[in-house]
Each structure stands twice: as C-alpha cells, then as structure tokens.
C-alpha cells in the first residue's frame, strides 16, 4: 500500500556534514542497515567527491547551506523503478542543482510493512556549463550587481524554494 509523506527542511551550516553523513549512513550512522541506494550529481568541477562539495558548503555558506526534500516512494515499485522515479524527479525539479540523495527503507511503525523514502539534499546554487568551472572560493561568494550594471561575486541562489 502506497503512503504519502513529503517534508522540506532548510539546512544550516553547522548541520551540513552531520546530515550528509546521516543520509549516507556514514560515521556514527554506519550501524543502521536501511540504506538501499545513494547518488550525487551536478557537482562543480572542483568537487572531486560529493563530500568535497558539502564540506565547502559547510565552510562558505552563511545561513542556508542546503535544502532537503524527504518523501515516501511507493513500495510496490522495484528498486530500479524507485531509483528511476527519483532520478526523473530530480531532472524535473532541480535539474541544475548539486544534489545527494539516499533511499532508506525501514519498517513502518503503523503497518509493519516496508517504508521506502528518499532524503534529497541539494544546494540552491545552480551549476551549468558556465558555473561548473568556477573556482570553489568564487562559487560561494555573494552575487550582486553594481551601480554600473556589472555582475560581481559568485553564484546567485535560486530563491524560488523560499516561498513567500
């Protein structure tokens, strides 16, 4: 039986690495046996590993270092279909944002059946052909326009996730 669950969170700088470790079941979360799949993408060139990117977010971002969408996925689907569903969701919702996602599967406390769900952690800064090669220090600088109309700084965050 499919259930509905969706939640969005804003991650602050001090929580970036602990949360990254939590969703990937690393460090103090290694003993949990519910990680089914994980993937990262849209990383800038300077990030050799996803952890390089999230560590830089933790250091250089002032307030919102990431956003997280957590949502249930149908347990009627095969694992491959669940992964494809999440990948298609990412293409539609955050096609140009650096992301890491993990599928966890625990037993439901209500029905005692499997409860597969996704933790999708992403940056609000877009990565495209131009921004992919920007240096790490510039990537996180505040973006702006001076009085002459010249753009300065790094990448502007996508504020559409902020709501009203």
C-alpha positions, 0 to 999 in steps of 0.5 A: 500500500502506497503512503504519502509523506513529503517534508522540506527542511532548510539546512544550516551550516553547522548541520551540513556534514552531520546530515550528509553523513546521516543520509549516507549512513556514514560515521556514527550512522554506519550501524543502521542497515536501511540504506538501499541506494545513494547518488550525487550529481551536478557537482562543480568541477572542483568537487572531486567527491560529493563530500568535497562539495558539502564540506565547502558548503559547510565552510562558505555558506552563511545561513542556508547551506542546503535544502532537503526534500524527504518523501515516501516512494511507493513500495510496490515499485522495484528498486530500479523503478524507485531509483528511476522515479527519483532520478526523473524527479530530480531532472524535473525539479532541480535539474541544475542543482548539486544534489545527494540523495539516499533511499532508506527503507525501514519498517513502518511503525503503523503497518509493519510493512516496508517504508521506502523514502528518499532524503534529497539534499541539494544546494540552491546554487545552480551549476551549468556549463558556465558555473561548473568551472568556477573556482570553489572560493568564487562559487560561494561568494555573494552575487550582486550587481553594481551601480554600473550594471556589472555582475560581481561575486559568485553564484546567485541562489535560486530563491524560488524554494523560499516561498513567500 
